[in-house]
Amino acid sequence: MHAIRQHEFGGPEVLVYEEVADPEPGPGQVRIDSRAAGVHLLDTTFRSGDKNGPYPLPDLPMIPGREAAGIVDAVGDGVDPSWIGKRVVAHLGFASAGYAEKAVREVESVHEIPEGVDFGEAVAMIGTGRTALMVLSVGPVAADDVVIVPAAAGGLGTLLVQAAKHAGAYVVGLAGGADKVRQVAANGADAAIDYKAADWTDVLDRALEGREATLFFDSVGGEVGRAVFERLGFGGRMVVFGWSAGKATEATVEEIVGRGLSVSGALGPKLLEKLGGLRALEERALAELAAGRLRPAVHRFTLAEAAEAHRALENRGTTGKVVLVP
């Protein structure tokens, strides 16, 4: 089979398209003939060799990748042969050989994909989709909310806009560049704004039409996060799950208390445990997809283009969930 192998840490160019031996399923495992492999920003941290990342660096050489979807073509000892031929998706773990034409995983970690559900969308939902459900559990949306979503063209932002609109809220999506803004508008946001424009905060104020924001889903931080924070009305909620700008949104306790705001974090193992664990969230995310309530945006590259996919992801040149197609 072909796979992406990494023999050294560095830039995207260290991701090499190679021919390697097919993996064999061990006891309790199935082998997936892959149709889609997920790419995550964390993959770029592993690739670069950044020792300040949240997880230990993997041993080299390795095949990166955390998620795969496809058709089961072999099973290991102790696995019911009826799995062969089923359409499945699985989270493989961190840096666990997803960038390949075939992958193996324990059968208890595999989900069947309903007919009619796209492989790339299934990959997006077991990763990005489950994260969206975690965020929404901390910041549930009501019909009278005024919601602001930065990074609204990203994989997570796309789903948060959909969920907020499904709840009946007024939704403002922020994105960088005209193409991404068009995508946010097409996704159903009531207002889609280019935060790279010099006057974007004036445009935001006009879009609010005198309303005060009641809910801010913050994954960006920095100057954008601060500008949105300033537009939260009394009693507003801020749900934080990252700061892609490089630093968190700055706010003082005096500001938060004086304006009656609540600030909550929406990631971490304690929250995951409270919500029933990883598998339960993955099942819920796939159910939302199958029911048509949430539909992820997917940005596809071929498997051989993994280095290009990493460059685009790091340069914010992608929209939605990045997926490699073998």
N, C-alpha and C positions, 0 to 999 in steps of 0.2 A: 504494500500500500504506500501511498504518499502521505507525508506528514511535514509539519514545520518543526524543525529542530533548532535548538539554541545551544551553541558550544561555548559561548562566552557572554559576559554581560556587556551592555552597551546600547547603541542606538537601534532603530528599527532594522538596520541592515544586518544585524546578527541573527535575524530570523531567516532560516534557510529552508527552502523547499527540497526535501530529500525523499528517497525511496528507502523504506525501512520494513522490517518484518511485521506481519500482521500480529496483533496481540491475541492471545488465547485466553478465553474466559476460565477463571479458576473456580473452585467449588463455591456454589452460591452466586455466581456471577452470570451476566449475559453480555454478549458482544453486540454492539450497535453499529450497523452499517450506516455511517453518518450522512445526513442530508443537510445539516446546519450545525455550526459550532459557534458558540457565543464568544464575543470579545468584550472584555471588561477593562475599565481604566486601571484596576489593580494589576492586570496582566502587564501593563507598561511599567509598573513599579518593579515587578519581578524581573522583567527583561532588562531594565536599566541597571540593576544591581544596587538600587537605593537601600542602604542599610538602615535608613530612618523610617522605612515603611512600617505598616502596622503588623506585618507578619515576617517570620524568618525567611531568608532567601532560599530558594530551592537548590538542590545539588545539580551540577551540570555534568554532561549534557542532559537536556530535557526537552520534552514536547509540552509547550504551554497549553493552557485552555481549561476552563472550568465547567463548561456546559456543552451538551451534545444532544441532538435529536436525530432519529432515523428509524431504521427497521432492524429488529433483532434477527441476526443471521446465524447465531450459535449460542449454545448455553453450556455452562459448566456442570460439574457433578452436583446432584441434588436439586437441580432446577427443572421444573416441569417443561417438557419439550414443546408444550402448546404456546410458549412464549415466542417461538420462532415464527417470524412473519408479522409480528405485532408492531405497530407504530408507537414509538416511545420517546420520552425525553427524560433527561437526568442531569442533576447537578453532580459533577464529578469530584468536587473538592478543589482545593487551591492548587494551581499549576499541575493539573492531573491529566495531561495528554488529550485534551479536547481538540487541538488543532490537527486533526488527522482524519483519514477516510474511514477509520474504524476506532472504536473506543470500548472499554469494558467498565462495568459498574455492578455492584451488588444488586441483586434483583429487588430487594426491599426498598432500594432508593430510586427505582425506576417508576415512572408514571406512564400509563397508556394515554395516547393522544386520540381524541375522538376523530372520526372521519370528517373531512372537511376543514379541519384545523391545520393551518400552515405550519411546517416544521420550524421555520424561522420565528414565527410568532410564538410558538410553544417555548422555544429557547428563551425568548424575551420575557415571557410571563413567569417562568420559574426563577428567574433572577430579578430583573427589574420589576416585574409584576408583584412579586412577594414583598419587595421593598416598598412599593407604593401602598400596599395594604397596611404595612407597619406604620407608615407616615399617616395614613388616613385614620388609623385607630387612635392615634394621638391627637390628630386635628380633624375630627369629623366635620363634614360640611352640611350646613342647613340651607334651606331655600332663601333665607333672608341675608345670607352672607355676601360680602364683597371680598373676593379672593384675588390675591396677586401671586402669580407663579413666575419667578425668574427661571431662566434656562428652560423655557416652556417648549422648545423644539427638541429637547433631549428625550431620551427614553423614558425617564421618570417623569419629567415635566409633561410630556404628552399624556400620560395616564392620569396625572393629577388634574389636568384641565378637563379631561373627559369625565372624571368622577365628580368634579365640582359642578360641571354643567348638568350632569345626570341628576344631581341633587337640587337643581334649580337655581343655583347661585349666579351672581354676576361675576364674570371671570375676566381678569386682565392677564395676558401672557406676555412676558418679556423675552426677547431673543436677540441675537446678534447678527445683523445682516438682513437684506431684503428677502432672500430666499427662505430663510428660517422664519421670518415674520409671516410670509405667505402661508407657510405650513401651519403655523400656530392659528392663523385665521381659519384655514380650512379644517382644522381640528375642532372648531366650534367656539373658540374664545370670543367673548363679546368685544374685546379690544386686543389687538396685537401690536406691540410697540418695539421698535428697534432701540435697544439701550446703548448702541454705539453712536447714535445720532447726538449731536451736541445739545439739542434742545429736548432730549427724551423725557426729562422730568416735567417739562411744560406740557408735552403731549400726554403724559400720564395724568396730570392734573385735569386736563380737558376730558380725558376718557372717563375719569371718575365722576364727572358731572356733578360735583358738589358732594358726592358720597365720601365717607371715610372708610378705609379698608378695615375689615373685621378679622381677616385671616391671611397670614403671610407664610407661605411655604418656602423656607429659606435654605437653599443648597449652594448659594453663591457667596454670600458675605461681601466684605469689602465695601467699596463706595456704592455699588448697586444695592446691596443689602441695607446700608444705612439710609439711602434715599427712600426705599420702601418702608423701612421702620418708621421714618418720620411721618408717613402717611397713614399709620395705624391710628384709628380712633380710640376713644376711651373704652377700656374693656376688651380691646382687640387681642388676638392670639397670634403668636409667632412660633412656628414649629421648625426647629433647626435640624438638618440632617446632612450638613456638610458646608464647606466654604471653598469652592473651586477657585475663587479669586485669590486664594493664598492666605487670607486671614478672615476670621469670623466677623460678623457684623458687630460693630462697637455700640454698646449701649450701657448706661449706668444704672445702678440699682435705683437711684433717685428718679430717673426717667421712667423706669418700669413701674415702680410703686406709685409715682405721682399721676401716671396716666391709667392706672388700673390694668396694666397689661399682664398677660401671662406668657412666659417663654418656656418651651418644652423641648427636650431632645427626643428624637424619634428613631434612634438606632441603638444597637447593643444587645448582648446576649440575654440580659434580664427582661427586656421587652419581648424578645423572641420567645423566651420561655413562657411569659405571661400569655402570649397569643397561641400557645399550643405547640410551639416548635416549628422547625424548618419545614418538615413534610406537610404539616397541616396548612401552612401558609402557601406552599407550592400548589396543593390541591385546590385551595380557594382561588388562587390566581388563575389556574387553568379553567376552573368553573366559570369565572367571570369572562374569560375569553370565549369559551364554548357558548355561553349565553348571549354573547354580543354586547355585554355591558362595558367591557374594556377591550380596546384593540390597539396593540402597540404599533408604533412606527418601527420599521426595520430597514437598516442601511446595509446592503449586501455587497460583499467582495468575494472573489474566488479564494479558495484556500491558498493558492500560490501568491495571492496579493496580500498576505498577512502583514508584511512590512509596511505596505501602503496603507493598510487599515490602521495600523498603529500610528503612523504619521498623521493621518487625518484625524484620528481620535485626539491625539495630543494637541493638535493645532485647532481644535474645535471646528473641524471641517465636516463633521458628520451630523446627521439628524436621526434621532431614535436609537434603537439598539443596534449595535454593530454585529454582524453575523458573517461568518466565513462559510462559503458553499463549496464543498469538495467536488 
